[in-house]
Amino acid sequence: MTTPTPLDGPTRDFLKALASETRQQILMLFVGGRGLTVGEIAAACGLGQSTASEQLAILRRGGLLTSTRDGKLVRYRADPTAINARITDLQVYLTCCCPPASADTHGS
């Protein structure tokens, strides 16, 4: 049996970003590919702008969001490509660590 290597930094950051209910709530605002500013996110979640900015930074570091400048504003969007890559990394790690049981091991 091979020993799995520890999760890499991007995957650890991805899990950390998802570990907060506030960040999960923020992430759901991006359903449908919406692009939102810090102010819009803060208002939608009932957060101060500085708190929203901190949470967005963690989500960006975790690879869940991207940002683009739109004049003086920064718009955030979900990053499906990076999210799928982190999910794949996590799936590979978990499959190595805890492979699925075969059909014969269930006792039926």
N, C-alpha and C positions, 0 to 999 in steps of 0.2 A: 504494500500500500504506500502510495506516495504522500508525503506530508505537504499539505498546501502551503504556499507562500502566504505571508500576511497580506492583507488587503493593501493595495497601493494608495498613495495619498489622495488622488482624485476620487476614488471610490469611498474612502473614509470621509472625505469632505461631503460627498453626496449623501451618505447616511446621516451625517451630522446635520445637514441642511433639512433633511426630512424629519428629524427627531423632535421638532417643535410644532405644537399645534398652531401657533401663530404663523409660522412659515408655511405650514400645510394650507392654512386659510388663505394666505397671500397667493400661493401657487394656484389655487382654484380660480382666482380672478383672471387668469390668463387663458381659460378655456376658450377654444375657438380662435386662437392666435392673436388675441387682443394685445395691443401695445399700450402700456400704462405708465404714467409718470409717478414719481414718489408721492406727490400731493394727492393724486387720484387713489393710490393704494392706501395711503394714510387715512383718507376720508372713508373709504369703503370698509376698512378694518377697525376704525375708531382708534387709530394710533397717532402719536405725534410724528411729525416728519422725520425727526432724528431717529426715532425708534424704527420707523419704516425703512429708513436708509440703512440702518445697521442690519436689519433682517434681509433686505435685498442684497447686501454685500455678501452675507453668508450663503444665500441662494445662488448668487453668481459664482462664488468660490466653489460651491458644490456642483457646478455645471448644469444647474436647472434653468438658469436665465441668461440671456444676453442683454446687452444694452447698446443703444445707438443714440447719438446726439441729434436732436431735432431743434435747431436754433439754440435757444438758451435752455431748453428742456432735455432731459434724458428719458428716453422711453425704454421700458423693459418688456421683454417677451420671453415666453418659454422657449427652451432650446431642445426640441425633440431629438435632434441628432445626438447631442451630448447625453441626454437622458437615456436614450436607447443604448448607447455605448456603456454607460455606468450600470444599467440593468443587466446587460450581457456580462460584464465583468463580475458582477455580484452573482449571477447565475452560475458562471464557471467556477467561481470560488466555492459556492455552496454545494455544487454537484461534486466537486473534488472532496470537500470536507464531509459531506453527508449525502452520498449517492442515493438515488431513489431505490427503494426496495424492489426486487424483482417479483414477478407475479407468484413464483413458487414459495416465497418466504412468508406469505400471509396465512399459511396453514389451510388453504382451500385447494 
